[in-house]
Amino acid sequence: MAPEHLGRLQCIAARTWLRTLDDRIGISHEERERKAMVPAAPLPVQEALLADKPEHAIARGAAEHIGTDNPWGFRLDTPALRYNRGELYNLSIGRGTLTAEDRHKINDHIVQTIVMLSQLPFPKHLQQVPEIAGGHHEKMDGTGYPKRLTGSEMSPLARMMAIADIFEALTAIDRPYKKGKTLSEAIAIMARMRDEQHIDAELFALFLRAGVYRDYAQRFMQPQYVDAVDIERYLGAHASAQK
């Protein structure tokens, strides 16, 4: 939602309607418990068209908080609520489609990955598995998660995994929430991520020069998504900017 549209949203939300039916009929016991925080109003009742209600705020349990002294080195900004279902709150998202609570829940998959893998007795040649699997959402500038590592704090394999994960996610066509990108679109997006210090620049250059992107496309992408990519456009532009 663009900032200039928020005022219009507030005007729409301020409209009222007359509710004549009990809004506690046909809901789950969890919803009913949340609604019990506020006494039911006698019918009929006038309500705002859109609102952030007390029952929309779903509390986070004490066990869900990860302290700064945790043994895995997680550095997370944990929202106060587990979920916020507020109508205005969700319609006012300024960027993307996720609230801070939604994003934290999605990001939690990597936290659980590290917690689980760190407890497994890997043999010596697999000792890096937790770091490799758990570091693919870190960024070179230290703004990633869940440990906010910088590129120098990550192994080459973990940095490679980050590039592979992003490329696969961009080109995948089996996700219900998005369309797959063409090969050229995916590389262009990744080049911007490199410029913003999200992925390792040297490894991304190797990814292009070695033709890994092309080999993957030929094996796993549908032909209509495999278009031409001028890798020199990205390698040359970045090299010039670095000088």
CYANA upper distance limits for C-alpha pairs under 8 A (distance plus 0.5 A):
  1 MET  CA      5 HIS  CA      7.16
  1 MET  CA      6 LEU  CA      7.65
  1 MET  CA     91 LEU  CA      7.50
  1 MET  CA     92 SER  CA      6.01
  1 MET  CA     93 ILE  CA      6.14
  1 MET  CA     94 GLY  CA      5.43
  1 MET  CA     95 ARG  CA      7.51
  2 ALA  CA      6 LEU  CA      7.48
  2 ALA  CA     94 GLY  CA      6.63
  3 PRO  CA     94 GLY  CA      7.72
  5 HIS  CA      9 LEU  CA      6.88
  6 LEU  CA     10 GLN  CA      6.78
  6 LEU  CA     92 SER  CA      7.34
  7 GLY  CA     11 CYS  CA      6.89
  8 ARG  CA     12 ILE  CA      6.85
  9 LEU  CA     13 ALA  CA      6.62
  9 LEU  CA     88 LEU  CA      8.45
 10 GLN  CA     14 ALA  CA      6.65
 11 CYS  CA     15 ARG  CA      7.46
 12 ILE  CA     49 LEU  CA      7.71
 12 ILE  CA     50 LEU  CA      8.11
 13 ALA  CA     48 ALA  CA      6.69
 13 ALA  CA     49 LEU  CA      5.59
 13 ALA  CA     50 LEU  CA      4.94
 13 ALA  CA     51 ALA  CA      7.22
 13 ALA  CA     88 LEU  CA      8.12
 14 ALA  CA     48 ALA  CA      6.11
 14 ALA  CA     49 LEU  CA      6.93
 14 ALA  CA     50 LEU  CA      7.66
 15 ARG  CA     48 ALA  CA      6.19
 15 ARG  CA     49 LEU  CA      5.93
 16 THR  CA     46 GLN  CA      6.84
 16 THR  CA     47 GLU  CA      5.80
 16 THR  CA     48 ALA  CA      4.89
 16 THR  CA     49 LEU  CA      5.80
 17 TRP  CA     46 GLN  CA      6.10
 17 TRP  CA     47 GLU  CA      6.05
 17 TRP  CA     48 ALA  CA      7.01
 17 TRP  CA     49 LEU  CA      6.95
 18 LEU  CA     44 PRO  CA      6.97
 18 LEU  CA     45 VAL  CA      6.17
 18 LEU  CA     46 GLN  CA      5.04
 18 LEU  CA     47 GLU  CA      6.89
 19 ARG  CA     43 LEU  CA      7.70
 19 ARG  CA     44 PRO  CA      6.10
 19 ARG  CA     45 VAL  CA      5.83
 19 ARG  CA     46 GLN  CA      6.63
 19 ARG  CA     47 GLU  CA      7.46
 20 THR  CA     43 LEU  CA      6.23
 20 THR  CA     44 PRO  CA      5.09
 20 THR  CA     45 VAL  CA      7.25
 21 LEU  CA     43 LEU  CA      7.73
 21 LEU  CA     44 PRO  CA      7.99
 22 ASP  CA     43 LEU  CA      8.06
 24 ARG  CA     32 ARG  CA      6.91
 24 ARG  CA     35 LYS  CA      8.21
 27 ILE  CA     31 GLU  CA      6.73
 27 ILE  CA     32 ARG  CA      7.05
 28 SER  CA     32 ARG  CA      6.72
 29 HIS  CA     33 GLU  CA      6.63
 30 GLU  CA     34 ARG  CA      6.90
 31 GLU  CA     35 LYS  CA      6.68
 31 GLU  CA     55 GLU  CA      7.85
 32 ARG  CA     36 ALA  CA      6.70
 33 GLU  CA     37 MET  CA      7.77
 34 ARG  CA     54 PRO  CA      8.16
 34 ARG  CA     55 GLU  CA      5.31
 34 ARG  CA     56 HIS  CA      8.45
 35 LYS  CA     39 PRO  CA      8.34
 35 LYS  CA     54 PRO  CA      8.03
 35 LYS  CA     55 GLU  CA      5.74
 36 ALA  CA     40 ALA  CA      8.23
 37 MET  CA     54 PRO  CA      7.83
 37 MET  CA     55 GLU  CA      7.78
 38 VAL  CA     54 PRO  CA      8.10
 41 ALA  CA     45 VAL  CA      7.22
 50 LEU  CA     87 GLU  CA      6.44
 50 LEU  CA     88 LEU  CA      6.82
 51 ALA  CA     86 GLY  CA      7.05
 51 ALA  CA     87 GLU  CA      6.02
 51 ALA  CA     88 LEU  CA      6.22
 52 ASP  CA     56 HIS  CA      7.01
 52 ASP  CA     85 ARG  CA      8.10
 52 ASP  CA     86 GLY  CA      4.62
 52 ASP  CA     87 GLU  CA      6.04
 52 ASP  CA     88 LEU  CA      6.43
 52 ASP  CA     89 TYR  CA      7.22
 53 LYS  CA     57 ALA  CA      7.88
 53 LYS  CA     86 GLY  CA      6.80
 56 HIS  CA     83 TYR  CA      8.40
 56 HIS  CA     84 ASN  CA      6.15
 56 HIS  CA     85 ARG  CA      5.03
 56 HIS  CA     86 GLY  CA      5.61
 57 ALA  CA     81 LEU  CA      7.24
 57 ALA  CA     83 TYR  CA      6.89
 57 ALA  CA     84 ASN  CA      5.34
 57 ALA  CA     85 ARG  CA      6.88
 57 ALA  CA     86 GLY  CA      7.63
 58 ILE  CA     81 LEU  CA      6.41
 58 ILE  CA     82 ARG  CA      6.19
 58 ILE  CA     83 TYR  CA      5.61
 58 ILE  CA     84 ASN  CA      6.60
 58 ILE  CA     85 ARG  CA      8.33
 59 ALA  CA     80 ALA  CA      7.92
 59 ALA  CA     81 LEU  CA      5.33
 59 ALA  CA     82 ARG  CA      5.93
 59 ALA  CA     83 TYR  CA      7.62
 60 ARG  CA     64 GLU  CA      6.99
 60 ARG  CA     65 HIS  CA      8.35
 60 ARG  CA     80 ALA  CA      7.12
 60 ARG  CA     81 LEU  CA      5.54
 60 ARG  CA     82 ARG  CA      4.97
 60 ARG  CA     83 TYR  CA      8.34
 61 GLY  CA     65 HIS  CA      7.87
 61 GLY  CA     82 ARG  CA      8.41
 65 HIS  CA     78 THR  CA      7.72
 66 ILE  CA     70 ASN  CA      7.08
 66 ILE  CA     74 PHE  CA      8.39
 66 ILE  CA     76 LEU  CA      8.34
 68 THR  CA     73 GLY  CA      8.12
 68 THR  CA     74 PHE  CA      7.56
 68 THR  CA     75 ARG  CA      6.96
 69 ASP  CA     73 GLY  CA      7.84
 70 ASN  CA     74 PHE  CA      7.16
 72 TRP  CA    114 ILE  CA      8.29
 72 TRP  CA    115 VAL  CA      7.94
 73 GLY  CA    147 LYS  CA      6.42
 74 PHE  CA    111 VAL  CA      8.41
 74 PHE  CA    145 TYR  CA      8.33
 74 PHE  CA    146 PRO  CA      5.73
 74 PHE  CA    147 LYS  CA      4.98
 74 PHE  CA    148 ARG  CA      8.34
 75 ARG  CA    145 TYR  CA      7.85
 75 ARG  CA    146 PRO  CA      6.35
 75 ARG  CA    147 LYS  CA      5.43
 75 ARG  CA    148 ARG  CA      6.94
 76 LEU  CA    145 TYR  CA      7.71
 76 LEU  CA    146 PRO  CA      6.60
 76 LEU  CA    147 LYS  CA      7.86
 78 THR  CA    104 HIS  CA      7.51
 79 PRO  CA    100 ALA  CA      7.33
 79 PRO  CA    101 GLU  CA      6.56
 79 PRO  CA    104 HIS  CA      8.05
 81 LEU  CA    101 GLU  CA      7.35
 82 ARG  CA    101 GLU  CA      6.55
 82 ARG  CA    105 LYS  CA      8.41
 83 TYR  CA    101 GLU  CA      5.90
 83 TYR  CA    102 ASP  CA      7.37
 84 ASN  CA     89 TYR  CA      8.13
 84 ASN  CA     90 ASN  CA      8.39
 84 ASN  CA     99 THR  CA      8.48
 84 ASN  CA    101 GLU  CA      7.30
 85 ARG  CA     89 TYR  CA      7.96
 85 ARG  CA     90 ASN  CA      7.34
 86 GLY  CA     90 ASN  CA      6.52
 87 GLU  CA     91 LEU  CA      6.67
 88 LEU  CA     92 SER  CA      6.48
 89 TYR  CA     93 ILE  CA      7.47
 90 ASN  CA     99 THR  CA      7.21
 93 ILE  CA     97 THR  CA      7.15
 93 ILE  CA     98 LEU  CA      7.59
 93 ILE  CA     99 THR  CA      7.02
 98 LEU  CA    102 ASP  CA      6.08
 98 LEU  CA    103 ARG  CA      6.42
 99 THR  CA    103 ARG  CA      6.66
100 ALA  CA    104 HIS  CA      6.62
101 GLU  CA    105 LYS  CA      6.80
102 ASP  CA    106 ILE  CA      6.77
103 ARG  CA    107 ASN  CA      6.52
104 HIS  CA    108 ASP  CA      6.63
105 LYS  CA    109 HIS  CA      8.09
107 ASN  CA    111 VAL  CA      7.72
107 ASN  CA    145 TYR  CA      8.34
107 ASN  CA    146 PRO  CA      8.42
108 ASP  CA    112 GLN  CA      6.76
109 HIS  CA    113 THR  CA      6.63
110 ILE  CA    114 ILE  CA      6.82
110 ILE  CA    134 GLY  CA      6.29
110 ILE  CA    137 HIS  CA      8.47
110 ILE  CA    146 PRO  CA      7.82
111 VAL  CA    115 VAL  CA      6.75
111 VAL  CA    134 GLY  CA      7.94
111 VAL  CA    146 PRO  CA      7.07
112 GLN  CA    116 MET  CA      6.50
113 THR  CA    117 LEU  CA      6.51
113 THR  CA    130 PRO  CA      8.14
113 THR  CA    133 ALA  CA      7.89
113 THR  CA    134 GLY  CA      6.78
114 ILE  CA    118 SER  CA      6.27
114 ILE  CA    130 PRO  CA      6.21
114 ILE  CA    131 GLU  CA      8.02
114 ILE  CA    133 ALA  CA      8.06
114 ILE  CA    134 GLY  CA      5.89
115 VAL  CA    119 GLN  CA      7.33
116 MET  CA    120 LEU  CA      7.55
117 LEU  CA    129 VAL  CA      8.13
117 LEU  CA    130 PRO  CA      5.87
118 SER  CA    130 PRO  CA      6.42
122 PHE  CA    126 LEU  CA      6.13
122 PHE  CA    127 GLN  CA      6.21
123 PRO  CA    127 GLN  CA      6.86
128 GLN  CA    132 ILE  CA      6.58
129 VAL  CA    133 ALA  CA      6.41
130 PRO  CA    134 GLY  CA      6.11
131 GLU  CA    135 GLY  CA      6.13
131 GLU  CA    158 ALA  CA      7.13
132 ILE  CA    136 HIS  CA      7.50
132 ILE  CA    155 SER  CA      8.37
132 ILE  CA    157 LEU  CA      6.68
132 ILE  CA    158 ALA  CA      4.86
132 ILE  CA    161 MET  CA      7.18
133 ALA  CA    158 ALA  CA      7.77
133 ALA  CA    161 MET  CA      8.05
135 GLY  CA    145 TYR  CA      8.38
135 GLY  CA    146 PRO  CA      8.48
135 GLY  CA    154 MET  CA      8.15
135 GLY  CA    158 ALA  CA      6.17
135 GLY  CA    159 ARG  CA      8.12
135 GLY  CA    161 MET  CA      8.32
135 GLY  CA    162 ALA  CA      7.69
136 HIS  CA    158 ALA  CA      6.69
136 HIS  CA    159 ARG  CA      7.38
136 HIS  CA    161 MET  CA      6.14
136 HIS  CA    162 ALA  CA      4.51
136 HIS  CA    163 ILE  CA      8.29
136 HIS  CA    165 ASP  CA      7.38
137 HIS  CA    144 GLY  CA      6.32
137 HIS  CA    145 TYR  CA      6.22
137 HIS  CA    146 PRO  CA      8.01
137 HIS  CA    162 ALA  CA      6.87
138 GLU  CA    142 GLY  CA      7.46
138 GLU  CA    143 THR  CA      7.59
138 GLU  CA    144 GLY  CA      4.51
138 GLU  CA    145 TYR  CA      5.61
138 GLU  CA    146 PRO  CA      7.59
138 GLU  CA    147 LYS  CA      7.85
138 GLU  CA    148 ARG  CA      6.70
138 GLU  CA    149 LEU  CA      6.58
138 GLU  CA    150 THR  CA      7.96
138 GLU  CA    162 ALA  CA      8.05
138 GLU  CA    198 HIS  CA      8.27
139 LYS  CA    143 THR  CA      6.34
139 LYS  CA    144 GLY  CA      5.18
139 LYS  CA    145 TYR  CA      8.27
139 LYS  CA    148 ARG  CA      7.88
139 LYS  CA    149 LEU  CA      7.43
139 LYS  CA    150 THR  CA      6.81
139 LYS  CA    151 GLY  CA      7.23
139 LYS  CA    197 GLN  CA      7.27
139 LYS  CA    198 HIS  CA      4.94
139 LYS  CA    199 ILE  CA      6.47
140 MET  CA    144 GLY  CA      8.45
140 MET  CA    149 LEU  CA      7.85
140 MET  CA    150 THR  CA      5.24
140 MET  CA    151 GLY  CA      4.62
140 MET  CA    152 SER  CA      8.18
140 MET  CA    197 GLN  CA      5.80
140 MET  CA    198 HIS  CA      5.73
140 MET  CA    199 ILE  CA      6.29
140 MET  CA    200 ASP  CA      6.84
141 ASP  CA    149 LEU  CA      8.33
141 ASP  CA    150 THR  CA      5.82
141 ASP  CA    151 GLY  CA      7.30
141 ASP  CA    197 GLN  CA      6.06
141 ASP  CA    198 HIS  CA      7.05
142 GLY  CA    148 ARG  CA      5.20
142 GLY  CA    149 LEU  CA      5.35
142 GLY  CA    150 THR  CA      4.71
142 GLY  CA    151 GLY  CA      7.84
143 THR  CA    148 ARG  CA      5.86
143 THR  CA    149 LEU  CA      7.99
143 THR  CA    150 THR  CA      8.34
144 GLY  CA    148 ARG  CA      5.46
144 GLY  CA    149 LEU  CA      7.47
144 GLY  CA    198 HIS  CA      8.47
145 TYR  CA    149 LEU  CA      8.09
149 LEU  CA    153 GLU  CA      6.33
149 LEU  CA    154 MET  CA      7.35
150 THR  CA    154 MET  CA      7.29
151 GLY  CA    159 ARG  CA      7.93
151 GLY  CA    200 ASP  CA      7.56
154 MET  CA    158 ALA  CA      6.65
154 MET  CA    159 ARG  CA      7.06
155 SER  CA    159 ARG  CA      6.94
156 PRO  CA    160 MET  CA      6.60
157 LEU  CA    161 MET  CA      6.64
158 ALA  CA    162 ALA  CA      6.88
159 ARG  CA    163 ILE  CA      7.17
159 ARG  CA    199 ILE  CA      7.67
159 ARG  CA    200 ASP  CA      6.97
159 ARG  CA    203 LEU  CA      8.26
160 MET  CA    164 ALA  CA      6.78
160 MET  CA    203 LEU  CA      7.32
161 MET  CA    165 ASP  CA      6.42
162 ALA  CA    166 ILE  CA      6.75
162 ALA  CA    199 ILE  CA      7.54
163 ILE  CA    167 PHE  CA      6.65
163 ILE  CA    199 ILE  CA      7.05
163 ILE  CA    200 ASP  CA      8.41
163 ILE  CA    204 PHE  CA      7.61
164 ALA  CA    168 GLU  CA      6.60
165 ASP  CA    169 ALA  CA      6.62
166 ILE  CA    170 LEU  CA      6.62
166 ILE  CA    190 MET  CA      8.30
167 PHE  CA    171 THR  CA      6.78
167 PHE  CA    186 ALA  CA      7.19
167 PHE  CA    187 ILE  CA      8.36
167 PHE  CA    190 MET  CA      8.11
168 GLU  CA    172 ALA  CA      6.36
170 LEU  CA    180 GLY  CA      6.65
170 LEU  CA    181 LYS  CA      6.28
170 LEU  CA    186 ALA  CA      6.31
171 THR  CA    180 GLY  CA      5.37
171 THR  CA    181 LYS  CA      5.43
171 THR  CA    182 THR  CA      7.05
171 THR  CA    183 LEU  CA      7.47
171 THR  CA    186 ALA  CA      7.06
171 THR  CA    221 MET  CA      7.98
172 ALA  CA    179 LYS  CA      8.31
172 ALA  CA    180 GLY  CA      5.63
172 ALA  CA    181 LYS  CA      7.98
172 ALA  CA    221 MET  CA      8.38
173 ILE  CA    178 LYS  CA      8.23
173 ILE  CA    179 LYS  CA      6.35
173 ILE  CA    180 GLY  CA      4.92
173 ILE  CA    181 LYS  CA      8.42
174 ASP  CA    180 GLY  CA      8.33
175 ARG  CA    179 LYS  CA      7.64
175 ARG  CA    180 GLY  CA      8.43
181 LYS  CA    185 GLU  CA      6.24
181 LYS  CA    186 ALA  CA      6.27
181 LYS  CA    225 TYR  CA      7.56
182 THR  CA    186 ALA  CA      6.70
182 THR  CA    224 GLN  CA      8.47
182 THR  CA    225 TYR  CA      4.93
182 THR  CA    226 VAL  CA      6.54
182 THR  CA    227 ASP  CA      7.19
183 LEU  CA    187 ILE  CA      6.81
183 LEU  CA    217 ALA  CA      7.83
183 LEU  CA    225 TYR  CA      6.69
183 LEU  CA    226 VAL  CA      5.83
183 LEU  CA    227 ASP  CA      6.37
183 LEU  CA    228 ALA  CA      8.01
183 LEU  CA    229 VAL  CA      7.64
184 SER  CA    188 ALA  CA      6.63
184 SER  CA    226 VAL  CA      8.34
184 SER  CA    227 ASP  CA      6.80
184 SER  CA    228 ALA  CA      7.04
184 SER  CA    229 VAL  CA      5.72
185 GLU  CA    189 ILE  CA      6.76
186 ALA  CA    190 MET  CA      6.73
187 ILE  CA    191 ALA  CA      6.58
187 ILE  CA    229 VAL  CA      8.28
188 ALA  CA    192 ARG  CA      7.00
188 ALA  CA    234 TYR  CA      8.34
189 ILE  CA    193 MET  CA      6.86
190 MET  CA    194 ARG  CA      6.63
190 MET  CA    199 ILE  CA      8.47
191 ALA  CA    195 ASP  CA      6.79
191 ALA  CA    234 TYR  CA      7.08
192 ARG  CA    196 GLU  CA      6.71
193 MET  CA    197 GLN  CA      6.76
193 MET  CA    198 HIS  CA      5.64
193 MET  CA    199 ILE  CA      6.73
194 ARG  CA    198 HIS  CA      6.04
194 ARG  CA    199 ILE  CA      5.48
194 ARG  CA    200 ASP  CA      6.94
194 ARG  CA    201 ALA  CA      6.14
194 ARG  CA    204 PHE  CA      8.07
195 ASP  CA    201 ALA  CA      8.35
195 ASP  CA    238 HIS  CA      8.12
197 GLN  CA    201 ALA  CA      8.19
199 ILE  CA    204 PHE  CA      7.86
200 ASP  CA    204 PHE  CA      6.57
201 ALA  CA    205 ALA  CA      6.72
202 GLU  CA    206 LEU  CA      6.84
203 LEU  CA    207 PHE  CA      6.54
204 PHE  CA    208 LEU  CA      6.86
205 ALA  CA    209 ARG  CA      6.56
205 ALA  CA    235 LEU  CA      7.04
206 LEU  CA    210 ALA  CA      6.18
207 PHE  CA    211 GLY  CA      6.87
207 PHE  CA    212 VAL  CA      5.98
207 PHE  CA    213 TYR  CA      7.09
208 LEU  CA    212 VAL  CA      7.00
208 LEU  CA    213 TYR  CA      6.94
208 LEU  CA    231 ILE  CA      6.95
209 ARG  CA    231 ILE  CA      8.11
211 GLY  CA    215 ASP  CA      6.73
212 VAL  CA    216 TYR  CA      6.66
213 TYR  CA    217 ALA  CA      6.68
214 ARG  CA    218 GLN  CA      6.68
215 ASP  CA    219 ARG  CA      6.88
216 TYR  CA    220 PHE  CA      6.38
216 TYR  CA    221 MET  CA      7.88
217 ALA  CA    221 MET  CA      5.29
217 ALA  CA    222 GLN  CA      8.31
217 ALA  CA    226 VAL  CA      6.87
218 GLN  CA    223 PRO  CA      8.26
218 GLN  CA    226 VAL  CA      8.03
221 MET  CA    225 TYR  CA      7.11
221 MET  CA    226 VAL  CA      7.30
222 GLN  CA    226 VAL  CA      7.36
230 ASP  CA    234 TYR  CA      8.02
231 ILE  CA    235 LEU  CA      6.65
232 GLU  CA    236 GLY  CA      5.83
232 GLU  CA    237 ALA  CA      8.32
233 ARG  CA    237 ALA  CA      6.48
234 TYR  CA    238 HIS  CA      6.59
235 LEU  CA    239 ALA  CA      6.61
236 GLY  CA    240 SER  CA      6.64
237 ALA  CA    241 ALA  CA      6.77
238 HIS  CA    242 GLN  CA      6.73
239 ALA  CA    243 LYS  CA      7.11
